[in-house]
Amino acid sequence: MKTYAFVIGVFILFFACSDKKNPIKSKENFEPVSSPDYTIVNLPEAFGTPMTISNLSEAYSNIKGIWFGTVTTPWVKPYHVILEFNDNNLFKSFNITNNGFPSFYYGMDGDTLNKEFAFKNILSDGSIEGKMEIVFSAHNTRMDQITDLFFYNNYKNVMFDFWHYEYGPISFKLYKLNY
């Protein structure tokens, strides 16, 4: 078991990982060093002023990577996730809080070819809207909406809301782990 430390500003998050070659491969590879019931404290509440994005290509190139952060929903206490967006517009997602919910509150965590994301528009307020495909099983997926996506701090942070029809928002506040 190898221990990893993710530095987020002045905060350090420690994880033990069993897969040295591909630590983001699956949720089962991660466990908090202290206990399954850990808490992460003092994450900044605000990122400051959103960046101005001139085109969707800029958004695609800067969303790619591994992100850590907090998810809030109207239904459960905040929890922590790791998301990875890749070059093929696919994503992986892992809830690392061990609270029984997947990272998008419903669907499945992990890595599957059906988990796609797409940006559609840059709105007049500078936010990006798009869609993400949530996987329930190999042949059962649901395309839902991304709204209010903003980048901050030279692409080191991103925030967005996720909606299933009118249910939500499921709000993501993420810190880039590799840049």
PyMOL CGO cylinders between C-alpha atoms (Angstrom):
from pymol import cmd
from pymol.cgo import CYLINDER

trace = [
    CYLINDER, 0.00, 0.00, 0.00, 1.49, 3.34, -1.07, 0.3, 1, 1, 1, 1, 1, 1,
    CYLINDER, 1.49, 3.34, -1.07, 0.48, 6.63, 0.55, 0.3, 1, 1, 1, 1, 1, 1,
    CYLINDER, 0.48, 6.63, 0.55, -0.27, 9.66, -1.61, 0.3, 1, 1, 1, 1, 1, 1,
    CYLINDER, -0.27, 9.66, -1.61, -0.57, 13.24, -0.44, 0.3, 1, 1, 1, 1, 1, 1,
    CYLINDER, -0.57, 13.24, -0.44, -2.66, 15.63, -2.51, 0.3, 1, 1, 1, 1, 1, 1,
    CYLINDER, -2.66, 15.63, -2.51, -1.78, 19.25, -1.83, 0.3, 1, 1, 1, 1, 1, 1,
    CYLINDER, -1.78, 19.25, -1.83, -4.68, 21.65, -2.27, 0.3, 1, 1, 1, 1, 1, 1,
    CYLINDER, -4.68, 21.65, -2.27, -3.43, 25.14, -1.52, 0.3, 1, 1, 1, 1, 1, 1,
    CYLINDER, -3.43, 25.14, -1.52, -2.32, 24.95, 2.08, 0.3, 1, 1, 1, 1, 1, 1,
    CYLINDER, -2.32, 24.95, 2.08, -4.27, 21.75, 2.75, 0.3, 1, 1, 1, 1, 1, 1,
    CYLINDER, -4.27, 21.75, 2.75, -2.93, 18.23, 2.42, 0.3, 1, 1, 1, 1, 1, 1,
    CYLINDER, -2.93, 18.23, 2.42, -5.16, 15.20, 1.84, 0.3, 1, 1, 1, 1, 1, 1,
    CYLINDER, -5.16, 15.20, 1.84, -3.55, 11.80, 2.51, 0.3, 1, 1, 1, 1, 1, 1,
    CYLINDER, -3.55, 11.80, 2.51, -4.68, 8.55, 0.88, 0.3, 1, 1, 1, 1, 1, 1,
    CYLINDER, -4.68, 8.55, 0.88, -3.36, 5.02, 0.85, 0.3, 1, 1, 1, 1, 1, 1,
    CYLINDER, -3.36, 5.02, 0.85, -3.50, 3.42, -2.58, 0.3, 1, 1, 1, 1, 1, 1,
    CYLINDER, -3.50, 3.42, -2.58, -3.01, -0.22, -3.52, 0.3, 1, 1, 1, 1, 1, 1,
    CYLINDER, -3.01, -0.22, -3.52, -2.42, 0.32, -7.27, 0.3, 1, 1, 1, 1, 1, 1,
    CYLINDER, -2.42, 0.32, -7.27, 0.92, 2.09, -7.83, 0.3, 1, 1, 1, 1, 1, 1,
    CYLINDER, 0.92, 2.09, -7.83, 0.65, 2.23, -11.64, 0.3, 1, 1, 1, 1, 1, 1,
    CYLINDER, 0.65, 2.23, -11.64, -2.85, 3.69, -11.87, 0.3, 1, 1, 1, 1, 1, 1,
    CYLINDER, -2.85, 3.69, -11.87, -4.02, 5.23, -8.59, 0.3, 1, 1, 1, 1, 1, 1,
    CYLINDER, -4.02, 5.23, -8.59, -7.25, 6.63, -10.08, 0.3, 1, 1, 1, 1, 1, 1,
    CYLINDER, -7.25, 6.63, -10.08, -8.20, 3.24, -11.57, 0.3, 1, 1, 1, 1, 1, 1,
    CYLINDER, -8.20, 3.24, -11.57, -10.94, 2.41, -9.10, 0.3, 1, 1, 1, 1, 1, 1,
    CYLINDER, -10.94, 2.41, -9.10, -12.49, 3.57, -5.85, 0.3, 1, 1, 1, 1, 1, 1,
    CYLINDER, -12.49, 3.57, -5.85, -11.40, 0.37, -4.15, 0.3, 1, 1, 1, 1, 1, 1,
    CYLINDER, -11.40, 0.37, -4.15, -7.77, 1.47, -4.58, 0.3, 1, 1, 1, 1, 1, 1,
    CYLINDER, -7.77, 1.47, -4.58, -8.31, 4.50, -2.33, 0.3, 1, 1, 1, 1, 1, 1,
    CYLINDER, -8.31, 4.50, -2.33, -8.79, 4.66, 1.37, 0.3, 1, 1, 1, 1, 1, 1,
    CYLINDER, -8.79, 4.66, 1.37, -8.20, 7.53, 3.75, 0.3, 1, 1, 1, 1, 1, 1,
    CYLINDER, -8.20, 7.53, 3.75, -5.09, 7.00, 5.84, 0.3, 1, 1, 1, 1, 1, 1,
    CYLINDER, -5.09, 7.00, 5.84, -6.78, 7.86, 9.14, 0.3, 1, 1, 1, 1, 1, 1,
    CYLINDER, -6.78, 7.86, 9.14, -10.13, 6.00, 8.89, 0.3, 1, 1, 1, 1, 1, 1,
    CYLINDER, -10.13, 6.00, 8.89, -13.12, 5.48, 6.59, 0.3, 1, 1, 1, 1, 1, 1,
    CYLINDER, -13.12, 5.48, 6.59, -14.95, 8.21, 8.50, 0.3, 1, 1, 1, 1, 1, 1,
    CYLINDER, -14.95, 8.21, 8.50, -12.49, 11.04, 7.88, 0.3, 1, 1, 1, 1, 1, 1,
    CYLINDER, -12.49, 11.04, 7.88, -13.38, 14.66, 7.38, 0.3, 1, 1, 1, 1, 1, 1,
    CYLINDER, -13.38, 14.66, 7.38, -11.66, 17.25, 5.27, 0.3, 1, 1, 1, 1, 1, 1,
    CYLINDER, -11.66, 17.25, 5.27, -11.73, 20.68, 6.86, 0.3, 1, 1, 1, 1, 1, 1,
    CYLINDER, -11.73, 20.68, 6.86, -10.89, 24.23, 5.88, 0.3, 1, 1, 1, 1, 1, 1,
    CYLINDER, -10.89, 24.23, 5.88, -11.41, 23.98, 2.13, 0.3, 1, 1, 1, 1, 1, 1,
    CYLINDER, -11.41, 23.98, 2.13, -11.93, 27.55, 0.92, 0.3, 1, 1, 1, 1, 1, 1,
    CYLINDER, -11.93, 27.55, 0.92, -15.57, 28.56, 0.50, 0.3, 1, 1, 1, 1, 1, 1,
    CYLINDER, -15.57, 28.56, 0.50, -14.98, 30.71, -2.57, 0.3, 1, 1, 1, 1, 1, 1,
    CYLINDER, -14.98, 30.71, -2.57, -12.52, 30.63, -5.47, 0.3, 1, 1, 1, 1, 1, 1,
    CYLINDER, -12.52, 30.63, -5.47, -12.71, 34.35, -6.28, 0.3, 1, 1, 1, 1, 1, 1,
    CYLINDER, -12.71, 34.35, -6.28, -13.60, 35.79, -9.67, 0.3, 1, 1, 1, 1, 1, 1,
    CYLINDER, -13.60, 35.79, -9.67, -14.44, 33.34, -12.49, 0.3, 1, 1, 1, 1, 1, 1,
    CYLINDER, -14.44, 33.34, -12.49, -12.15, 33.28, -15.50, 0.3, 1, 1, 1, 1, 1, 1,
    CYLINDER, -12.15, 33.28, -15.50, -13.36, 34.45, -18.90, 0.3, 1, 1, 1, 1, 1, 1,
    CYLINDER, -13.36, 34.45, -18.90, -13.45, 31.57, -21.38, 0.3, 1, 1, 1, 1, 1, 1,
    CYLINDER, -13.45, 31.57, -21.38, -13.35, 32.61, -25.04, 0.3, 1, 1, 1, 1, 1, 1,
    CYLINDER, -13.35, 32.61, -25.04, -14.33, 29.29, -26.67, 0.3, 1, 1, 1, 1, 1, 1,
    CYLINDER, -14.33, 29.29, -26.67, -15.31, 25.71, -25.88, 0.3, 1, 1, 1, 1, 1, 1,
    CYLINDER, -15.31, 25.71, -25.88, -11.92, 24.36, -27.02, 0.3, 1, 1, 1, 1, 1, 1,
    CYLINDER, -11.92, 24.36, -27.02, -10.34, 26.28, -24.14, 0.3, 1, 1, 1, 1, 1, 1,
    CYLINDER, -10.34, 26.28, -24.14, -12.80, 24.68, -21.72, 0.3, 1, 1, 1, 1, 1, 1,
    CYLINDER, -12.80, 24.68, -21.72, -12.16, 21.16, -23.09, 0.3, 1, 1, 1, 1, 1, 1,
    CYLINDER, -12.16, 21.16, -23.09, -8.38, 21.49, -22.87, 0.3, 1, 1, 1, 1, 1, 1,
    CYLINDER, -8.38, 21.49, -22.87, -8.51, 22.77, -19.28, 0.3, 1, 1, 1, 1, 1, 1,
    CYLINDER, -8.51, 22.77, -19.28, -11.09, 20.38, -17.82, 0.3, 1, 1, 1, 1, 1, 1,
    CYLINDER, -11.09, 20.38, -17.82, -8.85, 17.41, -18.65, 0.3, 1, 1, 1, 1, 1, 1,
    CYLINDER, -8.85, 17.41, -18.65, -7.05, 16.01, -15.65, 0.3, 1, 1, 1, 1, 1, 1,
    CYLINDER, -7.05, 16.01, -15.65, -7.68, 14.71, -12.15, 0.3, 1, 1, 1, 1, 1, 1,
    CYLINDER, -7.68, 14.71, -12.15, -9.80, 16.80, -9.79, 0.3, 1, 1, 1, 1, 1, 1,
    CYLINDER, -9.80, 16.80, -9.79, -10.62, 16.50, -6.08, 0.3, 1, 1, 1, 1, 1, 1,
    CYLINDER, -10.62, 16.50, -6.08, -13.38, 18.32, -4.28, 0.3, 1, 1, 1, 1, 1, 1,
    CYLINDER, -13.38, 18.32, -4.28, -16.67, 18.60, -2.47, 0.3, 1, 1, 1, 1, 1, 1,
    CYLINDER, -16.67, 18.60, -2.47, -20.17, 17.76, -3.66, 0.3, 1, 1, 1, 1, 1, 1,
    CYLINDER, -20.17, 17.76, -3.66, -23.25, 19.32, -2.10, 0.3, 1, 1, 1, 1, 1, 1,
    CYLINDER, -23.25, 19.32, -2.10, -26.83, 18.26, -2.75, 0.3, 1, 1, 1, 1, 1, 1,
    CYLINDER, -26.83, 18.26, -2.75, -30.22, 19.25, -1.35, 0.3, 1, 1, 1, 1, 1, 1,
    CYLINDER, -30.22, 19.25, -1.35, -30.59, 15.76, 0.14, 0.3, 1, 1, 1, 1, 1, 1,
    CYLINDER, -30.59, 15.76, 0.14, -27.44, 14.61, 1.96, 0.3, 1, 1, 1, 1, 1, 1,
    CYLINDER, -27.44, 14.61, 1.96, -24.42, 16.03, 3.82, 0.3, 1, 1, 1, 1, 1, 1,
    CYLINDER, -24.42, 16.03, 3.82, -21.53, 17.22, 1.62, 0.3, 1, 1, 1, 1, 1, 1,
    CYLINDER, -21.53, 17.22, 1.62, -19.13, 14.51, 0.46, 0.3, 1, 1, 1, 1, 1, 1,
    CYLINDER, -19.13, 14.51, 0.46, -15.79, 14.31, -1.35, 0.3, 1, 1, 1, 1, 1, 1,
    CYLINDER, -15.79, 14.31, -1.35, -15.05, 13.01, -4.83, 0.3, 1, 1, 1, 1, 1, 1,
    CYLINDER, -15.05, 13.01, -4.83, -12.28, 12.49, -7.33, 0.3, 1, 1, 1, 1, 1, 1,
    CYLINDER, -12.28, 12.49, -7.33, -13.15, 13.08, -10.99, 0.3, 1, 1, 1, 1, 1, 1,
    CYLINDER, -13.15, 13.08, -10.99, -10.92, 12.48, -13.98, 0.3, 1, 1, 1, 1, 1, 1,
    CYLINDER, -10.92, 12.48, -13.98, -11.71, 13.96, -17.40, 0.3, 1, 1, 1, 1, 1, 1,
    CYLINDER, -11.71, 13.96, -17.40, -9.71, 12.58, -20.36, 0.3, 1, 1, 1, 1, 1, 1,
    CYLINDER, -9.71, 12.58, -20.36, -8.91, 13.44, -23.99, 0.3, 1, 1, 1, 1, 1, 1,
    CYLINDER, -8.91, 13.44, -23.99, -11.77, 11.33, -25.40, 0.3, 1, 1, 1, 1, 1, 1,
    CYLINDER, -11.77, 11.33, -25.40, -14.44, 13.31, -23.54, 0.3, 1, 1, 1, 1, 1, 1,
    CYLINDER, -14.44, 13.31, -23.54, -14.87, 10.46, -21.10, 0.3, 1, 1, 1, 1, 1, 1,
    CYLINDER, -14.87, 10.46, -21.10, -14.76, 10.77, -17.33, 0.3, 1, 1, 1, 1, 1, 1,
    CYLINDER, -14.76, 10.77, -17.33, -14.25, 8.63, -14.24, 0.3, 1, 1, 1, 1, 1, 1,
    CYLINDER, -14.25, 8.63, -14.24, -15.82, 9.46, -10.90, 0.3, 1, 1, 1, 1, 1, 1,
    CYLINDER, -15.82, 9.46, -10.90, -15.26, 8.20, -7.36, 0.3, 1, 1, 1, 1, 1, 1,
    CYLINDER, -15.26, 8.20, -7.36, -16.95, 9.16, -4.10, 0.3, 1, 1, 1, 1, 1, 1,
    CYLINDER, -16.95, 9.16, -4.10, -14.17, 8.82, -1.53, 0.3, 1, 1, 1, 1, 1, 1,
    CYLINDER, -14.17, 8.82, -1.53, -16.26, 9.69, 1.53, 0.3, 1, 1, 1, 1, 1, 1,
    CYLINDER, -16.26, 9.69, 1.53, -17.69, 6.16, 1.96, 0.3, 1, 1, 1, 1, 1, 1,
    CYLINDER, -17.69, 6.16, 1.96, -21.22, 7.48, 2.58, 0.3, 1, 1, 1, 1, 1, 1,
    CYLINDER, -21.22, 7.48, 2.58, -22.95, 5.01, 0.24, 0.3, 1, 1, 1, 1, 1, 1,
    CYLINDER, -22.95, 5.01, 0.24, -23.67, 7.44, -2.61, 0.3, 1, 1, 1, 1, 1, 1,
    CYLINDER, -23.67, 7.44, -2.61, -21.96, 7.56, -6.01, 0.3, 1, 1, 1, 1, 1, 1,
    CYLINDER, -21.96, 7.56, -6.01, -20.18, 10.81, -6.86, 0.3, 1, 1, 1, 1, 1, 1,
    CYLINDER, -20.18, 10.81, -6.86, -23.14, 12.18, -8.86, 0.3, 1, 1, 1, 1, 1, 1,
    CYLINDER, -23.14, 12.18, -8.86, -25.57, 11.06, -6.10, 0.3, 1, 1, 1, 1, 1, 1,
    CYLINDER, -25.57, 11.06, -6.10, -27.04, 8.40, -8.39, 0.3, 1, 1, 1, 1, 1, 1,
    CYLINDER, -27.04, 8.40, -8.39, -25.70, 6.06, -11.08, 0.3, 1, 1, 1, 1, 1, 1,
    CYLINDER, -25.70, 6.06, -11.08, -22.41, 4.18, -10.78, 0.3, 1, 1, 1, 1, 1, 1,
    CYLINDER, -22.41, 4.18, -10.78, -18.92, 5.31, -9.89, 0.3, 1, 1, 1, 1, 1, 1,
    CYLINDER, -18.92, 5.31, -9.89, -15.83, 4.01, -11.62, 0.3, 1, 1, 1, 1, 1, 1,
    CYLINDER, -15.83, 4.01, -11.62, -14.56, 3.76, -15.15, 0.3, 1, 1, 1, 1, 1, 1,
    CYLINDER, -14.56, 3.76, -15.15, -16.75, 2.81, -18.09, 0.3, 1, 1, 1, 1, 1, 1,
    CYLINDER, -16.75, 2.81, -18.09, -16.77, 3.72, -21.78, 0.3, 1, 1, 1, 1, 1, 1,
    CYLINDER, -16.77, 3.72, -21.78, -20.31, 5.11, -21.52, 0.3, 1, 1, 1, 1, 1, 1,
    CYLINDER, -20.31, 5.11, -21.52, -19.40, 7.99, -19.19, 0.3, 1, 1, 1, 1, 1, 1,
    CYLINDER, -19.40, 7.99, -19.19, -19.21, 10.88, -21.63, 0.3, 1, 1, 1, 1, 1, 1,
    CYLINDER, -19.21, 10.88, -21.63, -19.28, 14.63, -21.16, 0.3, 1, 1, 1, 1, 1, 1,
    CYLINDER, -19.28, 14.63, -21.16, -19.82, 17.45, -23.65, 0.3, 1, 1, 1, 1, 1, 1,
    CYLINDER, -19.82, 17.45, -23.65, -19.82, 21.22, -23.44, 0.3, 1, 1, 1, 1, 1, 1,
    CYLINDER, -19.82, 21.22, -23.44, -22.58, 22.90, -25.47, 0.3, 1, 1, 1, 1, 1, 1,
    CYLINDER, -22.58, 22.90, -25.47, -22.53, 26.68, -24.98, 0.3, 1, 1, 1, 1, 1, 1,
    CYLINDER, -22.53, 26.68, -24.98, -20.83, 29.61, -23.31, 0.3, 1, 1, 1, 1, 1, 1,
    CYLINDER, -20.83, 29.61, -23.31, -23.62, 31.82, -21.97, 0.3, 1, 1, 1, 1, 1, 1,
    CYLINDER, -23.62, 31.82, -21.97, -23.60, 35.61, -21.70, 0.3, 1, 1, 1, 1, 1, 1,
    CYLINDER, -23.60, 35.61, -21.70, -22.63, 35.41, -17.99, 0.3, 1, 1, 1, 1, 1, 1,
    CYLINDER, -22.63, 35.41, -17.99, -19.51, 33.40, -19.00, 0.3, 1, 1, 1, 1, 1, 1,
    CYLINDER, -19.51, 33.40, -19.00, -20.79, 30.11, -17.62, 0.3, 1, 1, 1, 1, 1, 1,
    CYLINDER, -20.79, 30.11, -17.62, -20.57, 26.91, -19.63, 0.3, 1, 1, 1, 1, 1, 1,
    CYLINDER, -20.57, 26.91, -19.63, -23.44, 24.50, -20.05, 0.3, 1, 1, 1, 1, 1, 1,
    CYLINDER, -23.44, 24.50, -20.05, -23.25, 20.95, -21.28, 0.3, 1, 1, 1, 1, 1, 1,
    CYLINDER, -23.25, 20.95, -21.28, -24.17, 17.36, -20.52, 0.3, 1, 1, 1, 1, 1, 1,
    CYLINDER, -24.17, 17.36, -20.52, -22.82, 14.28, -18.77, 0.3, 1, 1, 1, 1, 1, 1,
    CYLINDER, -22.82, 14.28, -18.77, -23.87, 10.69, -19.23, 0.3, 1, 1, 1, 1, 1, 1,
    CYLINDER, -23.87, 10.69, -19.23, -24.53, 8.85, -15.98, 0.3, 1, 1, 1, 1, 1, 1,
    CYLINDER, -24.53, 8.85, -15.98, -24.22, 5.07, -16.09, 0.3, 1, 1, 1, 1, 1, 1,
    CYLINDER, -24.22, 5.07, -16.09, -26.45, 2.69, -14.15, 0.3, 1, 1, 1, 1, 1, 1,
    CYLINDER, -26.45, 2.69, -14.15, -25.42, -0.51, -15.96, 0.3, 1, 1, 1, 1, 1, 1,
    CYLINDER, -25.42, -0.51, -15.96, -23.90, -1.51, -19.31, 0.3, 1, 1, 1, 1, 1, 1,
    CYLINDER, -23.90, -1.51, -19.31, -27.10, -0.72, -21.22, 0.3, 1, 1, 1, 1, 1, 1,
    CYLINDER, -27.10, -0.72, -21.22, -28.74, 1.79, -18.91, 0.3, 1, 1, 1, 1, 1, 1,
    CYLINDER, -28.74, 1.79, -18.91, -27.47, 5.37, -19.06, 0.3, 1, 1, 1, 1, 1, 1,
    CYLINDER, -27.47, 5.37, -19.06, -28.98, 8.81, -18.57, 0.3, 1, 1, 1, 1, 1, 1,
    CYLINDER, -28.98, 8.81, -18.57, -27.81, 12.07, -20.16, 0.3, 1, 1, 1, 1, 1, 1,
    CYLINDER, -27.81, 12.07, -20.16, -28.17, 14.94, -17.69, 0.3, 1, 1, 1, 1, 1, 1,
    CYLINDER, -28.17, 14.94, -17.69, -27.29, 18.63, -17.63, 0.3, 1, 1, 1, 1, 1, 1,
    CYLINDER, -27.29, 18.63, -17.63, -24.21, 20.58, -16.54, 0.3, 1, 1, 1, 1, 1, 1,
    CYLINDER, -24.21, 20.58, -16.54, -24.94, 24.23, -15.74, 0.3, 1, 1, 1, 1, 1, 1,
    CYLINDER, -24.94, 24.23, -15.74, -23.03, 27.18, -14.31, 0.3, 1, 1, 1, 1, 1, 1,
    CYLINDER, -23.03, 27.18, -14.31, -19.57, 25.73, -15.00, 0.3, 1, 1, 1, 1, 1, 1,
    CYLINDER, -19.57, 25.73, -15.00, -16.86, 28.28, -14.23, 0.3, 1, 1, 1, 1, 1, 1,
    CYLINDER, -16.86, 28.28, -14.23, -13.05, 27.97, -14.06, 0.3, 1, 1, 1, 1, 1, 1,
    CYLINDER, -13.05, 27.97, -14.06, -11.03, 29.89, -11.45, 0.3, 1, 1, 1, 1, 1, 1,
    CYLINDER, -11.03, 29.89, -11.45, -7.42, 30.60, -10.50, 0.3, 1, 1, 1, 1, 1, 1,
    CYLINDER, -7.42, 30.60, -10.50, -5.74, 29.93, -13.85, 0.3, 1, 1, 1, 1, 1, 1,
    CYLINDER, -5.74, 29.93, -13.85, -7.71, 26.66, -14.33, 0.3, 1, 1, 1, 1, 1, 1,
    CYLINDER, -7.71, 26.66, -14.33, -6.73, 25.24, -10.93, 0.3, 1, 1, 1, 1, 1, 1,
    CYLINDER, -6.73, 25.24, -10.93, -10.36, 25.23, -9.75, 0.3, 1, 1, 1, 1, 1, 1,
    CYLINDER, -10.36, 25.23, -9.75, -13.74, 24.55, -11.33, 0.3, 1, 1, 1, 1, 1, 1,
    CYLINDER, -13.74, 24.55, -11.33, -17.31, 24.72, -10.07, 0.3, 1, 1, 1, 1, 1, 1,
    CYLINDER, -17.31, 24.72, -10.07, -20.44, 23.41, -11.76, 0.3, 1, 1, 1, 1, 1, 1,
    CYLINDER, -20.44, 23.41, -11.76, -23.98, 22.25, -11.06, 0.3, 1, 1, 1, 1, 1, 1,
    CYLINDER, -23.98, 22.25, -11.06, -25.40, 18.96, -12.28, 0.3, 1, 1, 1, 1, 1, 1,
    CYLINDER, -25.40, 18.96, -12.28, -29.15, 18.47, -12.80, 0.3, 1, 1, 1, 1, 1, 1,
    CYLINDER, -29.15, 18.47, -12.80, -31.36, 15.43, -13.38, 0.3, 1, 1, 1, 1, 1, 1,
    CYLINDER, -31.36, 15.43, -13.38, -34.41, 17.06, -14.97, 0.3, 1, 1, 1, 1, 1, 1,
    CYLINDER, -34.41, 17.06, -14.97, -35.53, 19.51, -12.28, 0.3, 1, 1, 1, 1, 1, 1,
    CYLINDER, -35.53, 19.51, -12.28, -33.80, 17.59, -9.46, 0.3, 1, 1, 1, 1, 1, 1,
    CYLINDER, -33.80, 17.59, -9.46, -30.73, 19.26, -8.07, 0.3, 1, 1, 1, 1, 1, 1,
    CYLINDER, -30.73, 19.26, -8.07, -28.52, 21.01, -8.08, 0.3, 1, 1, 1, 1, 1, 1,
    CYLINDER, -28.52, 21.01, -8.08, -25.74, 18.60, -7.34, 0.3, 1, 1, 1, 1, 1, 1,
    CYLINDER, -25.74, 18.60, -7.34, -22.94, 21.13, -6.96, 0.3, 1, 1, 1, 1, 1, 1,
    CYLINDER, -22.94, 21.13, -6.96, -19.27, 20.32, -7.55, 0.3, 1, 1, 1, 1, 1, 1,
    CYLINDER, -19.27, 20.32, -7.55, -16.40, 22.45, -6.23, 0.3, 1, 1, 1, 1, 1, 1,
    CYLINDER, -16.40, 22.45, -6.23, -13.15, 20.94, -7.48, 0.3, 1, 1, 1, 1, 1, 1,
    CYLINDER, -13.15, 20.94, -7.48, -9.39, 21.46, -7.16, 0.3, 1, 1, 1, 1, 1, 1,
    CYLINDER, -9.39, 21.46, -7.16, -7.11, 20.26, -9.94, 0.3, 1, 1, 1, 1, 1, 1,
    CYLINDER, -7.11, 20.26, -9.94, -4.57, 17.72, -8.69, 0.3, 1, 1, 1, 1, 1, 1,
    CYLINDER, -4.57, 17.72, -8.69, -2.38, 17.65, -11.80, 0.3, 1, 1, 1, 1, 1, 1,
    CYLINDER, -2.38, 17.65, -11.80, -1.44, 20.82, -13.66, 0.3, 1, 1, 1, 1, 1, 1,
]
cmd.load_cgo(trace, "trace")
